[in-house]
Amino acid sequence: MLVHDYYQILNVPPTATLPEIKLAYHTLLLKHHPDKNIHSRNHHLSSSSSDCSPRHTDIDISLLKEAYTTLSSPLSRSQYDTSLQKSLSSSSSTTNTATKLGPRPAQVVSLEDFAHVEEGQQEDIWEYPCRCGGMYQISESDMDKGQHLVGCRSCSEVIWVGYELVVDDEDEGQGS
């Protein structure tokens, strides 16, 4: 359900008092009501002045009334604020969830399917071909960090690399 931002419609902050809301409503109503604004409407038809832009004449009077009615009643304003907050938080939580999850891998590939590359590197590197012709590459330090998602170096495809970390006996002996 689309929730209109009544505060934005009336050009008042969410902390606005009842007199501020009432003043904003009456000001906008006088400015945009077709029956009350005959001079401005005639001026708009006869002139191309920038202060009578179509944007200002297209305001829905019933929406102004709905905004004022809702925000002028403490009970309906409280209910509206709650629904507005839910609407804003659900849209941002959807965005945050998508951001936290990261890219969705196209497939799961075992490290055993990767080719071990030894080109005088400081650390071991494994490569796997992408369907675009590029290569996925994972290093020993990436695996030590627990990184499983690997992106292709040529396209935006991402895969999940399956592997198990092996703890060296030397490392265990040093810790005790």
Salt bridges, closest charged atoms under 4 A:
GLU118 OE2 - HIS116 ND1 3.90
ASP124 OD1 - HIS116 NE2 3.48
GLU157 OE1 - ARG131 NH2 3.13
